[in-house]
């Protein structure tokens, strides 16, 4: 169906994999929580990158062996900032410290995510938020859940009553993308009730899936930013598309996740 993420029928094996995936992201989150606290000082870009890599490595040392044992034949996406389509087969798409820059600055908005992708479709995901203890999960065809409780997107039917959000995909973005982001925020400030802007994308998307906010959009972006939330929102009854309302794929230039009642209005606003 146009405007949605295609999700295959639920596989019993994917449901069985979920417990192990959840255990892995929770263990990695606990390790990152031990490192969280004071702002990590950095005076140069190289120092910042080393600090980011130290957090990534701490989580990956737990995630990689645990997830490899769960699915030995699945390949591994090495760079969480990569975008575009994947070769056929199964892949683990992992963000070991989603919102890593927030972690380094003592901000609470960060998470650990692991998503199994099969032939370019996410089939299961687990998103753990260590500072709240929350774990969001979805299996294709089996719904989305927060710590076992079913999630549903909001019933909002009027964009003028909607809380919407966007995120910066990465630093040093192309100038055309930066201008498009700015124009889209201006358009939403006119049409929506409230506009939230922050990183990371995944935490906005879990809010859409949980019905706390009504829409999230982003231009550009990596697979690890968008695939976990795309599956969660779809399984919670939301709609996924590109910013113009066409079916979204990892090759799309824009991304929109919204409650069905405001999806078309959000597309109209972003298409101006």
C-alpha positions as CSV (number, residue, x, y, z in Angstrom):
1,X,0.0,0.0,0.0
2,X,1.4,3.4,-0.9
3,X,2.5,5.4,2.2
4,X,3.3,2.4,4.3
5,X,6.3,0.2,5.0
6,X,5.9,-3.3,3.6
7,X,6.1,-5.9,6.3
8,X,6.1,-9.6,5.5
9,X,4.0,-12.1,7.4
10,X,5.2,-12.8,10.9
11,X,7.7,-15.6,11.2
12,X,7.8,-17.7,14.3
13,X,11.6,-17.7,14.2
14,X,11.7,-13.9,14.3
15,X,9.5,-13.9,17.4
16,X,11.9,-16.4,19.0
17,X,14.9,-14.2,18.1
18,X,13.4,-11.2,19.9
19,X,14.2,-12.2,23.4
20,X,17.8,-12.6,22.7
21,X,17.9,-9.3,20.8
22,X,16.3,-7.6,23.8
23,X,18.8,-9.1,26.2
24,X,21.7,-7.9,24.0
25,X,20.6,-4.3,23.8
26,X,19.8,-4.1,27.5
27,X,23.2,-5.5,28.4
28,X,24.9,-3.0,26.0
29,X,22.7,-0.2,27.5
30,X,23.8,-1.1,31.0
31,X,27.5,-0.8,30.0
32,X,26.8,2.7,28.4
33,X,24.9,3.8,31.5
34,X,28.0,3.1,33.6
35,X,29.9,5.5,31.3
36,X,27.2,8.2,31.5
37,X,27.4,11.3,33.7
38,X,29.6,14.3,33.4
39,X,30.1,16.1,30.1
40,X,33.1,14.5,28.2
41,X,35.4,17.4,27.3
42,X,36.8,17.6,23.8
43,X,38.6,20.5,22.2
44,X,39.0,19.2,18.7
45,X,37.0,17.2,16.2
46,X,39.5,14.3,16.5
47,X,39.0,14.2,20.3
48,X,35.2,14.2,19.8
49,X,35.4,11.3,17.3
50,X,37.6,9.3,19.7
51,X,35.1,9.8,22.5
52,X,32.2,8.7,20.3
53,X,34.1,5.7,19.1
54,X,34.9,4.6,22.7
55,X,31.1,4.5,23.5
56,X,30.4,2.6,20.3
57,X,33.1,0.1,21.0
58,X,31.9,-0.5,24.5
59,X,28.4,-1.4,23.2
60,X,29.6,-3.3,20.2
61,X,31.8,-5.5,22.3
62,X,28.6,-6.8,23.8
63,X,26.2,-6.6,20.8
64,X,28.3,-8.1,18.0
65,X,29.0,-11.5,19.7
66,X,25.5,-11.8,21.2
67,X,23.7,-11.0,17.9
68,X,26.1,-13.1,15.9
69,X,25.3,-16.1,18.1
70,X,21.6,-15.5,17.5
71,X,21.9,-15.3,13.7
72,X,25.3,-16.6,12.6
73,X,24.6,-16.2,8.9
74,X,23.4,-12.6,9.1
75,X,25.9,-10.1,7.9
76,X,26.8,-6.9,9.8
77,X,26.5,-3.3,8.7
78,X,29.8,-1.8,9.9
79,X,28.9,1.9,9.8
80,X,25.7,3.1,11.5
81,X,25.9,6.3,9.3
82,X,25.6,4.3,6.1
83,X,22.4,4.7,4.0
84,X,20.9,3.2,0.9
85,X,19.8,-0.3,0.0
86,X,21.6,-3.4,1.3
87,X,22.5,-6.5,-0.7
88,X,20.0,-9.4,-0.5
89,X,19.9,-11.6,2.6
90,X,19.9,-10.9,6.3
91,X,21.8,-8.0,8.0
92,X,22.1,-6.7,11.5
93,X,21.6,-2.9,11.4
94,X,22.8,-1.7,14.8
95,X,23.3,1.7,16.4
96,X,25.3,0.9,19.5
97,X,24.8,4.4,20.9
98,X,22.0,6.1,19.1
99,X,22.2,9.8,20.2
100,X,25.9,9.2,21.1
101,X,26.6,13.0,21.1
102,X,23.9,13.5,23.7
103,X,25.5,10.8,25.9
104,X,28.9,12.7,25.8
105,X,27.2,16.0,26.7
106,X,25.3,14.5,29.7
107,X,22.0,14.7,27.9
108,X,19.5,11.9,28.5
109,X,18.3,11.3,25.0
110,X,20.2,8.2,23.8
111,X,19.5,4.5,23.2
112,X,20.8,1.2,21.9
113,X,19.1,-0.3,18.8
114,X,19.4,-3.6,16.9
115,X,17.3,-4.4,13.9
116,X,17.3,-7.5,11.7
117,X,16.8,-6.7,8.1
118,X,15.9,-9.3,5.5
119,X,16.0,-8.5,1.9
120,X,15.8,-4.8,2.7
121,X,12.8,-5.1,5.0
122,X,13.1,-4.8,8.8
123,X,11.7,-7.9,10.4
124,X,12.4,-7.3,14.1
125,X,13.8,-4.5,16.2
126,X,14.6,-3.7,19.8
127,X,15.3,-0.2,21.1
128,X,16.5,0.1,24.7
129,X,16.5,3.5,26.5
130,X,18.9,2.9,29.5
131,X,18.1,6.0,31.5
132,X,14.3,5.1,31.7
133,X,14.7,1.3,31.5
134,X,12.2,1.2,28.6
135,X,12.5,-1.3,25.8
136,X,10.5,-0.9,22.6
137,X,10.1,-3.9,20.4
138,X,8.5,-4.9,17.1
139,X,8.3,-8.0,15.0
140,X,6.9,-7.7,11.5
141,X,3.3,-8.8,11.5
142,X,3.1,-9.1,15.3
143,X,2.7,-5.5,16.5
144,X,4.8,-3.1,18.4
145,X,5.3,-3.1,22.2
146,X,6.8,-1.2,25.1
147,X,7.9,-3.6,27.8
148,X,5.3,-6.0,26.6
149,X,2.4,-3.5,26.4
150,X,1.0,-3.0,22.9
151,X,1.7,0.4,21.2
152,X,-0.8,2.4,19.1
153,X,-0.3,5.6,17.2
154,X,-2.4,8.7,18.1
155,X,-5.9,9.2,16.8
156,X,-5.2,12.8,16.0
157,X,-7.0,13.9,12.8
158,X,-6.0,17.6,12.5
159,X,-2.4,18.7,12.0
160,X,-3.3,22.0,13.7
161,X,-3.7,19.9,16.9
162,X,-0.6,17.8,16.3
163,X,2.8,17.7,18.0
164,X,5.4,17.0,15.3
165,X,9.1,16.5,15.3
166,X,12.2,16.4,13.1
167,X,15.9,15.6,13.6
168,X,19.3,16.5,12.0
169,X,20.5,13.4,10.2
170,X,24.2,14.2,10.6
171,X,26.6,17.1,11.0
172,X,28.1,18.6,7.8
173,X,25.0,18.0,5.8
174,X,24.7,19.1,2.2
175,X,23.6,22.7,1.9
176,X,20.5,21.8,-0.2
177,X,19.4,19.4,2.6
178,X,20.0,22.0,5.3
179,X,17.9,24.6,3.4
180,X,15.1,22.0,2.9
181,X,15.2,21.2,6.6
182,X,14.9,24.9,7.5
183,X,12.0,25.4,5.1
184,X,10.1,22.3,6.4
185,X,10.4,23.5,10.0
186,X,9.0,26.9,9.0
187,X,6.1,25.3,7.1
188,X,5.3,23.0,10.1
189,X,5.5,26.0,12.5
190,X,2.6,27.5,10.5
191,X,0.5,24.3,10.2
192,X,1.2,22.2,13.4
193,X,0.5,22.8,17.0
194,X,4.1,22.3,18.3
195,X,7.3,21.5,16.5
196,X,10.1,19.6,18.3
197,X,13.7,19.5,17.0
198,X,16.3,17.2,18.5
199,X,18.5,14.2,18.0
200,X,18.2,11.2,17.8
201,X,15.5,10.3,15.3
202,X,14.8,6.9,16.9
203,X,13.5,8.5,20.1
204,X,11.0,10.7,18.2
205,X,9.9,7.6,16.3
206,X,9.2,5.6,19.4
207,X,7.1,8.5,20.6
208,X,5.1,8.4,17.3
209,X,4.6,4.6,17.8
210,X,3.5,5.2,21.4
211,X,1.0,7.9,20.4
212,X,2.8,10.7,22.3
213,X,3.5,12.7,19.2
214,X,1.8,12.6,15.9
215,X,4.4,12.8,13.1
216,X,8.1,12.8,12.5
217,X,10.0,13.7,9.4
218,X,13.6,13.9,8.3
219,X,15.6,14.6,5.2
220,X,18.5,12.3,4.4
221,X,19.5,9.9,7.2
222,X,21.1,6.5,7.8
223,X,19.5,3.1,7.9
224,X,20.2,2.8,11.6
225,X,18.4,6.1,12.2
226,X,15.2,5.1,10.5
227,X,14.7,1.4,10.2
228,X,14.0,0.6,13.9
229,X,11.4,3.4,14.2
230,X,9.9,2.6,10.8
231,X,9.1,-0.9,11.9
232,X,7.8,0.3,15.3
233,X,5.5,2.9,13.8
234,X,4.2,0.6,11.1
235,X,3.4,-2.2,13.6
236,X,1.7,0.4,15.9
237,X,-0.7,1.4,13.0
238,X,1.1,4.4,11.6
239,X,2.0,5.3,8.1
240,X,5.5,5.5,6.6
241,X,6.4,7.3,3.4
242,X,8.8,9.7,1.9
243,X,8.2,13.4,2.5
244,X,6.0,13.5,-0.7
245,X,3.8,10.6,0.3
246,X,5.5,8.0,-1.9
247,X,6.5,4.6,-0.5
248,X,9.7,4.9,1.6
249,X,12.8,2.9,1.0
250,X,16.4,3.3,2.4
251,X,17.1,5.1,-1.0
252,X,14.5,7.8,-0.4
253,X,15.7,11.4,0.1
254,X,13.0,12.1,2.7
255,X,11.2,10.2,5.5
256,X,7.8,10.7,7.1
257,X,6.2,8.7,9.9
258,X,2.8,9.8,11.1
259,X,-0.5,8.8,12.6
260,X,-2.9,8.0,9.7
261,X,-5.2,10.9,10.5
262,X,-2.5,13.6,9.9
263,X,-0.3,11.8,7.3
264,X,-1.8,13.4,4.2
265,X,-1.8,16.9,5.9
266,X,1.8,16.5,6.8
267,X,2.7,15.5,3.3
268,X,0.9,18.6,2.0
269,X,2.9,20.8,4.4
270,X,6.2,19.2,3.6
271,X,5.6,19.4,-0.2
272,X,5.0,23.2,-0.2
